[in-house]
Amino acid sequence: MSDTAESQGRTEGSGKSRYRRMLSKTLLAIGIFYALYLVLALLIQRRLVFPRHLIPTPQRTEIGWPGGQQIWLDTDEGRTEVWFIPAEASSTFERVPAVLFAHGNAELIDHQQTIVEGYLRIGVSVMLCEYRGYGRSSGTPSQKHLVADFRRCYELLTQMDRVDAGRIVLHGRSIGTGVVSAVAAECKPAAVILRSPFLSVRRMAASMLIPPFLVLDPFDNVTALRAYGGPVLILHGNRDRVIPVEHGRRLAKLVPRARYIEYEGYGHNDFPEYSARYWLEIAEFLREVGVLPTWGPMQADGREGA
């Protein structure tokens, strides 16, 4: 071998060696960065899933609806606030349907005026259960704690004199869909309504490169709703950038007895819960599953017609 060829071989070998060292250092740096990212995700994930620290607590002294009751659940972490707002009955002895509502992760029960008034208009009593650590409630939010509290609220509804225990509905929004789906699997309500649901928190985390085993609150809606097996109404906006609409579409295909309605042009936080269409579709669904009577068509404002 000539000196030139030998020199060229050493140069090529040296170049390959430098490339391998650079590649190794790059992969090591990526690995360290990803490990730090996962540690951070583990440490702060509950602040992201339950951003209660960002929500000011209203200084409220009364519920604001006639006949409304404030109830306190005693837990191992203090007290959890619950509101019950009864719908008007057509007779003294009539038992009416009721809904147990779970709000989004950046809300309080104080913010649910649209939900309460919408259900009262169609003759459904409303129970709102606060999340632990939110508003005036003590403790720390987690899947275990929230599901336990909502399960107790469901039991409270079944024991109320003016509530028809066979016509209790669970309704959840955003993170609340995980809460009510888990409760539905255990309590078997008459129906479940989900607005802007996800397949599971693990699926959401996977889109951010977080492995399933690091998710503290998995909220597996698919598994829970399959265990429930009852009628489900899924409502989703096609411009939702918080929980992509594909989650709602896919959930409707994977869950038995699910009805899916998509809202064109709406996202996660501008969903038209105030609209006549929204309440007409909820009332129609509740009539189909036997929660509301079939007589009396809904008017545009949500009242019963003649």
N, C-alpha and C positions, 0 to 999 in steps of 0.2 A: 504494500500500500504506500502510495506516495505521501510525502509530508502534507501536501495540500488536502488530499482526501482525508487523512487522519485528523488534520486540524478542523476540517469541515464537520467530521463526525463528532468531534468533541464539542464543537459549537452547537450542533443540533441537540446533542445529549444534554448539554447545559441548558439550552432553551426549554426542552421538555421538562427538565427538573425544576426550573423556575416556574413554569406554568403549573406544574403539580403543586408546588408550594403555595403559589398564589390561590389556586383553587381550594386547597385545604384551608388556608386562612379565611377565605371568603365564606366557605361552608361553616367553619367554626364560628365566625362572626354572626352569620345568619342564625345558627343554632342558639347562640347565647342571647341574641336579640329576641328570638321566638320564646325561649325559656322565660326571659324577663317579662315578655308580653303575657304569657300564661299565668305567671305569678301575680301580675297586676290584675289580670282578669279575675282571678280567684279572689283577690282581696277586695275588689271594688264592685263585683258583679251585682251584689244586692243593692248597692246605691244606684246602680243603673236600672235594675229591674223595678226597684221600689224607691223612686227619687222623692221620698217624703220630705227631705230636708229643703226642697225647693218650693214647698207649698205652704203659704201662710195660713194659719188657722183663724177662721172667722170668729169674731167675738159674738157668738150667738147665744141668746138666752131662751129662745123658744123655737119649736119646730116650724110653725108658720102655716099649718094646715089644720082645719077644724077636726077635733077628735084625735089629733096626732099624739102618739105616746113616745116618750123617751125611755128606753130600756137599757140597763147596764148588765153586760155579761161579766161575771167574775171569772178570771183566768189565772193561771199560774204566774202571769206577768203583770197583774193589775186588772183594770177594767176596760172592756171594749164597748163602745157606744153603738146602740141600735135604735133606729126609728121605725115606727109602724104607723102608717097612715091608712085608715079604713075607707073603703068605698061605700057609697050609699047603697043600702039594700032597698028593694021594692016593698018588702014587708018586714015586720018586726022579727019574724022567726027565720028569715032567709039567710042561708050561709052563702057567702060570695067567694069567687076565686081570688087567689092572691099570687103575687110575684115577689120573689126574693132576688134583688138586683145587686150585682157586683160591678163596681165602677172601674175606670181605667187607673193606671198606676200614678198619674199625676193629678188626681182629683180627690175630692172628699164627698161624703154623703151630703154636705151642704150645697153642693153644686148640681144636684140632680133634679132641679125643678121641672125641667122638660119631661123627664122620665116619669116623675110622680104624677104630674098633671095629665099626661097622655094616658096612663093606665087608669087613673080615676075616671076619666071621661068614658072609658069603655067598660066601667064597672068592675075593675080589678083593684083590690087592696094592694098596698105596696109595703114591703119591708126592706130597709136599707141597713146593711151591716158594715160598719167602718172597718178598715184594715188596722191591725195592731201597729201602734207607733204613728198612726195618721191622726190628724186633728186633735181631738181631746182624748183619744184612746192611748192606753199604755202598751208597752211591749215592743217587740220587733217583728216586722212582717217576714213571713216565709210561707212556702207552700203548706207545710205541716200545720202552722198556726192558723192560716186563713181558712183552710179547708175544715179544720176542727171547729172554728167559730161559726162558719156558715152552716155546718151540719147541725150545730146546736140551734141556730136560728130557724132552720127548716123544721126541727122538732117543735120549737115554740109555735110556729105557724099551725102545725097539725093539732095543737092543743087549744087554739083560740076558738072561743064560742062562735064567732061570726065568720069563721073561715071554713070553707069546704076543703077538707084534707085531701080529697080526691082530685081537686082542681088547683094544685099548686104548681106554679111555673118558675123555672130558674132562667134568669136573663143576665148575661154577662157582656161586658164591653172590653175589648183589648185584653189586658192581663186578666181581667175578670172572667173571660171565657174559660181560662184554665181553672179558675176557682169553681165555677158552677159545673163544669164538665166533670171534675173530680167528685163533687158532691152528688151529681146526678147518678154516677156509677154506684153510689152507696144507697141513696135515698129513693131512687126511681120516681121522679116527679111526673106530672101529667105531660109536660112538654119542656123543651129547652130552646132558648133563643140566644144566638151568638152573633154579636156585631163585631166585625173586623177580627175574626179569630186567627189563630196560628195552628199549625199542625202540632208543634211542641216547642218548648223553649230550646231544647237540644237542637232542633232543626234550625232555629233562628241563630243559635250560637255557632253552628257549623258554618254558616255563611260568613262569620267573622273569624274562621279558622280556630275556633275553640273546641277541643275534643269533648265528646259527650260526658266522660267521667268527671269533668271539672264543673259541670253544671249543678248548682246546689238545689235549684227549684225547677225540675224538668217539665212539669205541667204537660203531660202527654195527652193531648186532647183526643187523638185517634183512639188510643187504647181505652180511655175513660168512656168515650161515647159509644164505642162498640160494646162495652160492658153494660152501659145503660140500656141501649136497644130501643128506646122510645122515640117519639117524633122530635125532630130537630129542625129549626129554621135558621139558616145561615145568611147573613146580610154583609155584603162587602162592597167597598168602593173600588173602581178599577184604576184609580190613580193613587192608591194608598202606597206611600213610600216608607212607612214605618213597619207595617206588616203587609208584604206584597200580596196582591190579590190572588196569586197562585196558591197561597196557603188556603184561602177560603174555597177556591174551586176544587182543589185536591181533597180537602176535608169532606166536601159534599159527596165526592165520588167514593171515598173510603168508608163513610159512615152509613149504616143502614137507616132507612126512613128519614133521610135528610132532604130538605127542600132548600134550594139555593136561589137567592135573588141578588143580582149585581146592579150597583148604582153607577151609571155612566157619568163620568166627569167629576166624581167626588173622591177625596182622599181620606186620610185617617182622622184628622181633626176638624174637617168641615162637613162631616156626614150630616145629612138633613133629618136629624131626629125630631125636628120641630114640624116637619112637613106633614100634610094630610096623607100623602102617599104612604109614608112610613107607617103611620098608625092604621091605615086601612089594610095594609098588608099584614101587619101583626094581628089585627082583629080577624081577618079572614083565616089566617093560620090557626088561631085559637078556636075559631068556630069549627074548622075542619077536624080538630082533634078533640072536640067536645068540652073545651074549657069555657067557652062562651056559648050562649044559646044561638040557634040558627036563625031565629026570627029577628026582624028589625034590621034593615040594611043600614050601614054606617053612612052618616053624612060626611061632607068634606072636612068638617071641623072635629070629627071624631064622636059626635053624639048619635044616639040611636034615632032612627027615623020612625015614622008611624007604620 
